[in-house]
Amino acid sequence: MTITELGNKFLRRTGNQIVSYPDPESLRHLRILENFKINKILDVGGNVGGYGRSLMTLGYKGKLISFEPVSAAFQELEARSKKHANWSVVKSAIGNTDGEIEINVSANKSLSSSIADMLPAHLENAPEARYVSKEKVPIRKLDSIFDQYVESGDNVFLKIDTQGYEKTVLDGAEKSLPKIKGIQVEMSLVPLYSGEMLFPDMLRHLTDKGYMMFDLGPVFTSPTTGQLLQVDGMFFSTNARH
């Protein structure tokens, strides 16, 4: 039982309850999605469902398909998704190949799990994110499965949170990108995962693909120096209307 649930159990006797107010940033992001008329979200790196639960709680009415490869995280994700008819889940990694691959599983509820190797800068700033095991998981290119989940006329938004594997996800979506209206991607400002594409290069890459940056926000900062280490960027096609 959470603190909120425990408090509400007590307060019900007095006719009161604890109310959780929506995070202003999450509300703003939902407003952006609504302005671009997004009705289909491909959530690559769904983890335990935090992103999806936030959207559903705030009233997102479109379809959400979450992809998560790590077994323990997927179990939680699947349980949360069952409460919402418009939320589907798929146990798979997304990359630039179809088959099977090994993923590093992190200690922090798989939040930092990645196919890429973690670099010292990440461990120094988040030792609780260390890798504790490896797991073989299915992997698919987005191009191979896009038509299974997207219908003609859908306004598609691609959210990528794959811990250093973002460029590889995009490499496997070359044919799909013209049908994707918006992209949210996590970008490191300093190397945190082996082989990852850092913020300046990702910005250039998506610009070259016909997307413009629409929003930028902090994700991960150093607890000792305060240095900003990772950001989330929202990009939309230069042809998109809102």
N, C-alpha and C positions, 0 to 999 in steps of 0.2 A: 504494500500500500504506500503511495507517494505521500509527501508532506501535505500536498493540497487535498488529497482524498481524506487523509486523517483529520485535517482541519475542518473539512466540510462535514465529516461525520459528527464532529463535536458541535459545529455551528448550526446544523440543522435543528438541533433542539431549541435554538433561540430564534429560528426563522431566518437565519442569514446563511450566506455561502461565500466562498472565495472565488473570485472571477479572474481568469487569466486574460489579460489584454493582448491583442495581436501585436507582434513585433512590427514597428513602423516600416522597416526595410522590406519585410516580407509583403506587407500590404502594397508598398510602392512597386515591387516586382510584379505582383499580380495585376496591378493597374497597367503596367507596361504590356503584359501579355494580353490583357483585355483590349488595350488600344490597338494592338496589331491583329486582333481577332484570332488569336491562337486557339485552336480547338483540338490539337493533338500534340502531346509532348512525349518525346523519346528520352527517357531518363537513364542515361548510361552511367552506371556506377550508383545504383540506387541504395546501396548499403542497407541499413535496417529500416529505411523508409522515412527518415526525417524530412527530406525534401517533399516527398509526396504527402505526408501527413499535414505538413504546413499548408500546402496548396489546398487540400481538401477541407481543412478546418476553416480556411479563409473564404471558401465558397467557390473554388474553381469548378466549372461545370463541364469542361471538355474531357477528352480521354487522356489517360496517362498510362504509358507502358514503361515499367522500370526493369532494367537489366542488372542483375547482380550475380557474380559467379561464386562467391565464398559461401559455403554451406551454412555456417552458423548465422551469418548476416541474412542470408536469403530466408531462413526460417522465420526470423522476426519480420522481415519485409513482407513475406507472404501472409503472415497472420494479420498484419495491419491492413494490407490491401483488401482483405476479405470483407471489411466493413464498408467498402465503397464499390458500387457496381461499375463505375467508370474507371477503375484502377486495375490494370493487369500486370502480372510480373512474369519474368522469364529468367531462368537460372542459366546465365551465360555471360562470359566476358565479350566485349566488342573490340575488334582490332582490325588488322589488315590481312587476316587469313581465316580460313575455315578449318576447324579441326579441334585439337586439344592443346592446352598450354599449361605451364606451371605458374601459379601465382604465390607471392609471398604474403602470408597472413600476419597482420600486426596484432599487437596486444591490446590496442585501444578499441575493442569491439569492431575490429576490421576497418576502422575509419581511414587508416593509412595503408591498408593492404594495396599491393601493386604488383604488376608483372615486372616492373622495373626495379632495379636495386636501389635501396635507400642510401643516400650519401651522408657523410659525417655531419654536415650542417643541419640536417633534419634531426638527427639523433641528439645532437647537442642542445637543440631548442625544444625537443619533445621526446625525451627518453622513454616515455610511456608508450610511444608509437613503435617501439622496436619490433622486428619480425620475430615470431615465435614458432612458426611452422610453415610448411609449403603444402599446396593442394593442387592436384591436377583438375582442371576445369575445362568445359567446352568453350570455344571461342568462335565467333562468327563475324564476318564483315557486314557492316550495315547495308552495303550494296546487295548482299546476298539475301537479306530478309526484309528489306524496306517495304516491298510490295505486299508482304504478309500483314503489315500493320498500318499501312497508309493507304487511304482511298483518294481517288480523284476529287479535287476540291478542298482537301484538308489544308489548313494553315498550320504547318509543322514547325515545332520548336525543338531543337536538339540541345539537351543539357548534358555536358560531359564533366564528370568528376572522377577521374581515373588515376590520380596521383602520378603524374609524370608520363602518362601514356596517351595524353590527349591528341598529340600530332598523329600517332599511329591509328587512333580511332578515325580521325579525319581522312587519313590515307585510304582507309577501307570504305570511305563514303563518297568517293570522287563522283560517281554517277548520280548519287542521291542529292548532293548539295544544291543543284539547281531547283530542287523541289522543297528545300528547307528554307523557311522564311527567316528564322532567327536561331542563334546559337549562344548558349551560355557555356563558358569554358574557364576552368581554373588555370591560372598562369603563375609560375614562380618568377620572382625577381632575382633570386640567387639560385644556383643549382642545388636542388633538394633530392632529385632522383636521377639516376644514370640515364643519359641520352635524351632527357626531356628538352622540349623547345621552350626557351625562356620568353618572357613577356614581349620584348621588342620584336623578336622574330615571329611570334605568334600573331601579333598585331599586324605586321607586314604581310604575313601569310594569308590571313583572313581578308585583309584589304584587297590583296591581289585576287582573291576568290570572289570579290564583289560584295563584301560586307563592310558596314561601317560600325564603329563602336558607338553604342548608345548609352551604356552605363558601366561603371567601374566601382568596385567596393573591396575593402580589406577582408581577408580570410584568415591569415595566419601571421602572427607577429612574434618576435623574440620576447620571451618573458623576462629576460635580463637587460637587454639593450633597448627594447621597444621597436627595433627595426622591422619594417614591413617586409615579409618574406613571400607571401602569396596574395594574389587578388583574384576576384571573380569578375569577368567581363561579359557583358551582354552585347551581342552584335546582331544587326539586322541587315537583310539584303538591301542594297541601294535601290532596288526596284520595289521594295515593300512600301505599302501605304498604311497609314494609321490615322 
